[in-house]
Amino acid sequence: PSSSMNHNNSNNTVATDDLCVYCFDVIIAHHLRGKVEKPSPNFENESYPLFVTWTTGKSHKLRGCIGTFSSLPLHKGVKEYALTSALNDTRFDPISKEEIPNLNVKVSLLVGFENGKDYLDWNVGEHGIKISVENGRSTRTATYLPEVASESGWTKEQTIEALLHKAGIRQPPTQKLKDSIKLVRYRSEVVSMTYEEYVKTKGNVPHLNGE
């Protein structure tokens, strides 16, 4: 797939553009505290596990991606993770007010969770995967959303090895280690939006200088 953001299918009734509009509303309200009205969601309040991903520019460089595998009411979950992924992803500096006009947002609602028979029981481009690996007295976990492997051009083996590293496993990815992986696969309903699309949708947005 190209790096351009793709909108959801018309039969995707829960993941709508309104989720993305709310993400932009929330981060703008955060940076313009007291100068704009409190955002109100314009979508159903069903519960889903979800991730919010912020990228920047036409190249869609990652700026933050955090989510939860626990089902949350969407009104609470989208607001919480729009801010958490923008401000608290430790891989990046918090997103500043000045960056907002260059942002793109993607909301992924996670569905169809299934236990994999082994670490290769999933399809690139179709499934997201979450792995769990016993590491001494602790269990290490990591996940990639469905689009990560295909956009990175990875095979299943390469994806698993990258996930092991993401999970903090520093030992060589032996066959024994990979065979010990517990894998859960899932799908996602995805909707995305650029800031320009947000402005067109809203029609009237606050000045980011706060004046």
DAKA-V464534 format. One record per pair of residues at least 24 apart in sequence whose C-alpha atoms are under 10 Angstrom apart, sorted by the first residue. I is the first residue (numbers start at 1). J is the second residue. Records with the same first field share a line. If there is no record, write none. Layout:
I->J / J
This chain:
1->125 / 147 / 150 / 151 / 152 / 153
2->59 / 150 / 151
3->58 / 59 / 60 / 61 / 151
4->58 / 59 / 60 / 192 / 194
5->58 / 60 / 104 / 105 / 106 / 190 / 191 / 192 / 193 / 194
6->106 / 190 / 191 / 192 / 193
7->106 / 189 / 190 / 191 / 192 / 193
8->189 / 190 / 191 / 192
9->189 / 190 / 191
12->189 / 190 / 191
13->44 / 189
14->43 / 44 / 45 / 46 / 48 / 74 / 109 / 189 / 190 / 191
15->43 / 44 / 107 / 108 / 109 / 188 / 189 / 190 / 191 / 192
16->42 / 43 / 44 / 107 / 189 / 190 / 191 / 192
17->42 / 43 / 106 / 107 / 190 / 191 / 192 / 193 / 197 / 198 / 201
18->42 / 43 / 44 / 191 / 192 / 193 / 198 / 201
19->43 / 44 / 52 / 74 / 75 / 78 / 79 / 82 / 105 / 106 / 107 / 108 / 191 / 192 / 193
20->52 / 78 / 82 / 104 / 105 / 106 / 107 / 191 / 192 / 193 / 194 / 195 / 197 / 198
21->105 / 192 / 193 / 194 / 195 / 197 / 198 / 199 / 201 / 202
22->75 / 78 / 79 / 82 / 198
23->52 / 54 / 78 / 79 / 80 / 81 / 82 / 83 / 86 / 105 / 106 / 107 / 193 / 198
24->79 / 82 / 83 / 100 / 103 / 104 / 105 / 193 / 194 / 195 / 198 / 199
25->79 / 82 / 198 / 202 / 205 / 206
26->78 / 79 / 80 / 82 / 83
27->79 / 82 / 83 / 84 / 86 / 87 / 95 / 96 / 97 / 100
28->96 / 97 / 100 / 205 / 206 / 207 / 208 / 210
29->206 / 208
30->83 / 97
31->95 / 96 / 97 / 98 / 100 / 208 / 209 / 210
32->97 / 206 / 207 / 208 / 209 / 210 / 211
33->210
34->210
35->206 / 207 / 210 / 211
36->205 / 206 / 207 / 210
39->79
40->75 / 79
41->74 / 75 / 76 / 78 / 79
42->75
43->74 / 75
44->73 / 74 / 75
45->72 / 73 / 74 / 75 / 76 / 77
46->71 / 72 / 73 / 74 / 75
47->71 / 72 / 73 / 74 / 75 / 76 / 77 / 109
48->72 / 73 / 74 / 77 / 78 / 108 / 109 / 110 / 111
49->73 / 74 / 77 / 78 / 108 / 109 / 110 / 111 / 188
50->74 / 77 / 78 / 81 / 107 / 108 / 109 / 110 / 111 / 188 / 189 / 190
51->77 / 78 / 81 / 82 / 85 / 106 / 107 / 108 / 109 / 110 / 145 / 188 / 190
52->77 / 78 / 79 / 80 / 81 / 82 / 83 / 84 / 85 / 86 / 105 / 106 / 107 / 108 / 109 / 190 / 192
53->81 / 82 / 85 / 86 / 104 / 105 / 106 / 107 / 108 / 192
54->82 / 85 / 86 / 95 / 103 / 104 / 105 / 106 / 107 / 192 / 193 / 194
55->86 / 102 / 103 / 104 / 105 / 106 / 194
56->95 / 99 / 100 / 101 / 102 / 103 / 104 / 105 / 194 / 195
57->99 / 101 / 102 / 103 / 104 / 194 / 195
58->102 / 103 / 104 / 194
60->102 / 103 / 104 / 105 / 194
61->103 / 104
62->91 / 92 / 103 / 104
63->87 / 89 / 91 / 92 / 93 / 94 / 95 / 103 / 104 / 105
64->88 / 89 / 90 / 91 / 92 / 93 / 94 / 95 / 105
65->89 / 91 / 92 / 105 / 106 / 107
67->107 / 108 / 109 / 110
68->109 / 110
69->109 / 110 / 111 / 130 / 143
70->110
71->109 / 110
74->109
78->107 / 108 / 109
81->107
82->106 / 107
97->208 / 209
98->208 / 209
99->208
100->194 / 195 / 208
101->194 / 195 / 196 / 198 / 199 / 208
102->194 / 195 / 196
103->193 / 194 / 195 / 196
104->192 / 193 / 194 / 195 / 196 / 197 / 198
105->191 / 192 / 193 / 194 / 195 / 198
106->190 / 191 / 192 / 193 / 194
107->188 / 189 / 190 / 191 / 192 / 193
108->145 / 146 / 187 / 188 / 189 / 190 / 191 / 192
109->187 / 188 / 189 / 190 / 191
110->145 / 146 / 186 / 187 / 188 / 189 / 190
111->185 / 186 / 187 / 188 / 189
112->185 / 186 / 187 / 188
113->184 / 185 / 186 / 187 / 188
114->183 / 184 / 185 / 186 / 187
115->182 / 183 / 184 / 185 / 186
116->181 / 182 / 183 / 184 / 185 / 186
117->182 / 183 / 184
118->178 / 179 / 180 / 181 / 182 / 183 / 184
119->156 / 157 / 160 / 178 / 179 / 180 / 181 / 182 / 183 / 184 / 185
120->156 / 157 / 159 / 160 / 178 / 179 / 181 / 183
121->156 / 183 / 184 / 185
122->156 / 183 / 184 / 185 / 186
123->149 / 150 / 155 / 156 / 185
124->148 / 149 / 150 / 151 / 153 / 154 / 155 / 156 / 159
125->149 / 150 / 151 / 187
126->150 / 185 / 186 / 187 / 188
127->184 / 185 / 186 / 187 / 188
128->184 / 185 / 186 / 187 / 188
129->159 / 160 / 163 / 183 / 184 / 185 / 186 / 187
130->160 / 163 / 181 / 182 / 183 / 184 / 185 / 186
131->160 / 163 / 164 / 167 / 181 / 182 / 183 / 184 / 185
132->163 / 164 / 167 / 180 / 181 / 182 / 183 / 184
133->164 / 167 / 169 / 177 / 178 / 179 / 180 / 181 / 182 / 183
134->169 / 177 / 180 / 181 / 182
135->168 / 169 / 171 / 177
139->167
140->164 / 166 / 167 / 168 / 169
141->166 / 167 / 168 / 169 / 181 / 182 / 183
142->166 / 167 / 168
143->167 / 183 / 184 / 185
144->185
145->185 / 186 / 187 / 188
146->185 / 186 / 187 / 188 / 189 / 190
147->187 / 188 / 190
